[in-house]
Amino acid sequence: MGEPFRHRLRVRYHECDPQAIVFNAHYLAYFDLATTELWRETMGGLQAMSERGLDFVVAEVRIRYRAPLRFDEEFDVCLSITEMRRTAMRTEATVVRDGLTVAEGELRHVLIDPGTGEKTPIPDDVREALGLYAAEP
């Protein structure tokens, strides 16, 4: 049980809407970028997972927006694994700028065999690697 996984990003100009704030759909991309880096750190990245015949797909996502992000602001996406089931896991995502939570989300990923698209059990070594970022019970 450790600290959440953190990935730092910066708002790019094209992510902003006419109101000069980040357009809501970009938060999904931020979650995806941070999750990709989590996979890289814990499992060697998407290529290594694919070579093992593993792929996590998003089955569900929820986002709550609390404050805006604006062009050129730096922020962290913090990820904590909150539940690990036989074939699926839940991850809590928090977007933080200067100590302020600007968005909260939850993702549910399901592990599949990329060749068949069928759900497959999460291997023990993957559970152990992801456990480094498990939320406190």
Secondary structure, DSSP 8 states (H G I E B T S, - for coil): ----EEEEEE--GGGB-TTSSB-TTHHHHHHHHHHHHHHHHHHS-HHHHHHTT-EEEEEEEEEEE-S---TT-EEEEEEEEEEE-SSEEEEEEEEEETTEEEEEEEEEEEEE-TTT--B----HHHHHHHGGGB---
